[in-house]
Amino acid sequence: MTPANSRVTVLGSGNWGSVAAKLIASNTLKLDSFHDEVRMWVFEETLPSGEKLSQVINRTNENVKYMPGIKLGKNVVADPDLENAVRDASMLVFVTPHQFMEGICKRLVGKIRKDAEAISLIKGMEVKREGPCMISSLISEQLGISCCVLMGANIANEIAVEKFSEATVGYRKIKRLQRNGFSCSTLHTLWSQLSILVCPV
């Protein structure tokens, strides 16, 4: 994979997904290893105005439903087509409600790059008959890719307005791509290779 092919897709467009897209998009413009465009998969909704949420995001550069008043970055492109959103992406950032993840992963099988990596920002876990399953494990098992986890005692709205925040990433193996994607002056990210102490990924 060449640096020019490092594309990022954020899967989820709630308040946390919108903040993740905003953070990553600000960094892709600064780093040669990223493609400038950041795609954000949007579960399509019709707003009271009759407009589609994805269309309004692309027109106003703002998620008027989940993160009003915050500009996402002109290089964020909302896409309601899941397969198209992940096409050619080498970094997949999962930020959807945990209860939808199994269905989303099933839809993505065979649709993503074989060398893609994932990072989960999803709180909660999948509970099955055989026991609880971490979302990162679900992603890795169903998609056959490496997945790390970013968690922290932070609030999406505070990160959006650039209040100082902290997050920890638990991982087994990770490329430089994911480290650079979340770096900024107001979000300090701690990287722990002792992932079992943070979250069993």
ABEGO torsion letter per residue (X at the ends): XBAAABBBBBBEABAAAAAAAAAAAAAAAABAABBABBBBBBBBBBBAAGBBAAAAAAAAGBBAAABBGBBAEAABBBBABAAAAABGBABBBBBBBAAAAAAAAAAABGABBAABBBBBABBEBBBBAAEBBBAAAAAAAAAGBBBBBBBBBBBAAAAAAGBBBBBBBBBABBBAAAAAAABBAABBBBBBABAAAABBX
